[in-house]
Amino acid sequence: MIRTRFAPSPTGLLHVGNLRTALFNAMLARRGAGWFLLRFDDTDDARSEERFVEAIRADLRWVGLDWDAEARQSARLSDYETAAERLRAAGRLYPCWDTPEELELARRARRAAGRPPVYDRRALSLTAADRARLEAEGRRPHWRFRLDPEPMAWVDGVLGPQRIDPASVSDPVLIREDGRFLYTLCSVVDDADFAITDVVRGADHVTNTAVQLQIFAALDAAPPRFAHHSLLTGPGGAALSKREGSLALADLRAEGIEPLALVALLARIGSSRDVAPVASLAEAAEDFDLGAFGAAPVAFDLDQLRRLSAQVVRATPFGAAADRLAALGIAGPKAAAFWDAARPNLDRLTDAADWWRIAEDGASAIAPEDAAFVATALGLLPPKPWDAATWKAWTDAVKAATGRKGAALHRPLRRALTGRDSGPDMAAFMPLLERPDARNG
Ligand code: GLU
């Protein structure tokens, strides 16, 4: 059985790049009738905030994503301590007292000597007396994982065969001097304990994967399969996460973007397959194919999302929109007919509220040069009830009486009935109008 997880750090709002990672993992699990975990990586208590935990849950639910279980790293500290003890006992976790200044100096010296600026393991040559002295000074160590010299290799689900030489990577710090466990260790312990089979994450984690594979081995745990998707970029090629606050899901939701448009777009951009609207997240999951994605960065285009969103609105049948329409006050016996008349012209579902108000109350503002024409036209308005043929019959009669045609004929009449110069097809919309004679012009 496939078991995946999405592991956000609750230090900010989710943006489209995070959602893409979440969707990949969720869809992988859903497609394989698997299991999907939402894990909050919140060991950094200085930066993690409860309001972000709640916002992340709300954003995921908004796109229709659900999860089988939830975990929080802050509640699992004793598990990390147990793992750290095992690594210490195996000689793989060693204490270091280097200060940031000392480390920076050493890095510079190595660079100047043409060597990779990795940690030189000076702490490993401290004698027992050195350590005792440092401890007596009241200094607390941070702890590094001693990498094995064997190359770290795996077959990546997106990038293909990978091989990283440990000599190019510093022994990672797993525990800081304040005792806080770092993500690199916690994630391995969690993935092992929750029996995660597949991890999909951004290409910025490739080096972490190399290191974490060694930690899995040191803990005698079976590693998951890893896949690293390329990162989304903004229009100028800038990393999305760097563009402050922009493309947060909360902003897209406030703008009226359809969640299913976002799902459809993120499930396909960067892959060899065309973006196509989907009726549900389950449908997107059914034919999700990780193997179709490439290694090149992917440009995220907000206008493409907006166009897709309008397409989704227009394709949404009344049954699927009814709850959201009711929340806008659009309900009752003619709501379905109203929706079908209005939706072909809408960009956002919430814009239907305006049209509903017009259907209920009528509205118009007639230009002075059209006043006489409109008065004549209203005199020719057929009695109710109106049907789909009324608009044509009426405009034909007005044309015969006034000699106006084309836009000069249709636009003032549309305006007289709806208060707008454009909008839904009038033949479909006219039967829905309650008080077409209510005018304010
Ligand atoms: N909390 C990590 C992040 O947001 C998780 C990375 C992972 O999936 O392992 O980058």
Boltz pocket constraint, residues with backbone or C-beta under 6 A from the ligand:
constraints:
  - pocket:
      binder: B
      contacts: [[A, 5], [A, 7], [A, 8], [A, 9], [A, 41], [A, 183], [A, 187], [A, 200], [A, 201], [A, 205]]
      max_distance: 6.0
